[in-house]
Amino acid sequence: MNYWLIKQEPEEYSWAMFVQDDGTAWTGVRNFQARNHLREMRVGDRVLFYQSGEDKMVVGIAKVTREAYPDQTAVEGEWFAVDLAPMRSFALPVTLGKLKSDAALQDVPLIKQTRLSVMPLTNAHYLRITELGQTRA
């Protein structure tokens, strides 16, 4: 199993909307590195949902339910989407400040590549972030 973090502006598509929809096609990624990460995702992989915007924080865990396929929202170029479904919300959202201050998370891509919308996590990073959020999946 692989672990990932995705970022989304809550004004565009929040965790609450994702949970209410019981999943979605993750479309609209237009960065080559993030696109390549989408193509590496496999069914069952775990995905941390990070809300950017004003309150920057990891709020829940999702899973990949469909591997990469052509993104139907793309007008041109070779872009991909995956399908994701929510698993559980964090009891305590993990803020960006908390991530930055945790010694075990200093090399998380989110801290080093702040604009990347899809990024891999190590098993250790995933476990630490879910521990901080007081949930496991």
Helices and strands as residue ranges (DSSP letters): E 3-8, H 15-21, E 24-26, H 32-40, E 46-51, E 57-70, E 80-95, H 96-101, G 103-105, H 109-112, E 118-121, H 123-132
